[in-house]
Amino acid sequence: MQTTLRVDPSLYRDAKAAAAREGITLTRFIESALQLRLKSVTRRSAALPVFDSGASQDLDVLALIQLADAEFGQDQVSKAYDMMVLDTNVLLAAFRAEMSTHIVA
């Protein structure tokens, strides 16, 4: 199949040079790059295992924080909560960045 693509000139030059270094055509280089990208998308959609941890606990977030405070002390829980919020924000930013590359207008 033949198609026309609009590619950033700098990206085109880099891809063409990389293909030449590998001794393959630009077409083959782009095909292999697309195959790698499609494989990585497929891998991310794999189902994760689910484990039964026993009886469920009906605890809300406040109850969990109070339980953790009693078990570990407020300073440790506060630090863990701050780290969790930071990690969540980093993951959310990474997810948004990744999703922005998949939005089709």
N, C-alpha and C positions, 0 to 999 in steps of 0.2 A: 504494500500500500504506500502511496506517495501522498505527502501532505506538506503544507507550508506552515512554518512556525515563526513567530516573532520572538527573537532572543536578544537579550542585552548584548551589545557588541563585545564588551569585556568578557562576559561569560562564554560567548561563542569562541573568542580567541583562546581562552583558557581550555575549553573543551577540545578544540581542534589540536592544540599543542599536546594535551594529555593523550589524545588518541594517537597522534604521531609518535609520541614516546613509547606507547604500547604496541606500535606497529599495526594498528587497526584503523578502519575507516571511521569517520565521524559518525556515520549512521550506526555502525556496530557499537561504538562508544555510548551513544545516546540510548540505544536499545538496552544495553546492559545496565545503564544507570536507571532506566525506567523499571527494569526487572527487579533491581535491588530495592528500589523505593516501594514497589508494589508488594514485595515479600515482607518488608518491614511493616507495612500497613496491615497485612494479613496476620502477622505474628501478634500484633497488639490486640487483636480481637479475640484471642484465645480465651476460653472460659477458665476461670480460676476455681480451684477446689474449694468446697464448702465443708466445714467441719462442725459437728454438733458438740457444743461445749457443755452439754448437760441441761439442767433446768434453767429456764430463762429468768432473768432478774428484771423486774419492772422498776428501774431507777431512772430518774430524770437527771439532767446535767447537774443541777444544784446538789442533789443527793450524792452523786458521784464525787463532786468536789468536796463536800463535807466528809464523806467517807475517806477520801484520800488525805485530807487535812488531818483527820484523826490518826490515820495510819502512818503518814510520813512527815507531818509537820507542814505548816503553812508556807514556809519559805521554799521548800522543795517542790510543793505542788504549784506554787506561783511560777517558779522557774520552768517547770515542765509545761505549764499552760502557755507561757510566753513562747517557748520553743515550738509548741504545737501550732500556735497561731502563726508564727513566722513560717514554719514549714508549709502550712496550709496556704498561706499567701504566695509563697514561692511556687508551689505546685499549681495554684490557680493561674498565676502569671504565665507559667510554662504552657499550661493547657490552652490558655487564650492565644498565646503566640502560635502554637501548633495549629489550632483551629483556624486562625486567620489565614493560614496558607492553604486551607481546604475550601474556603468560601468561594463559590462561583457566582459571579454577577450575572 
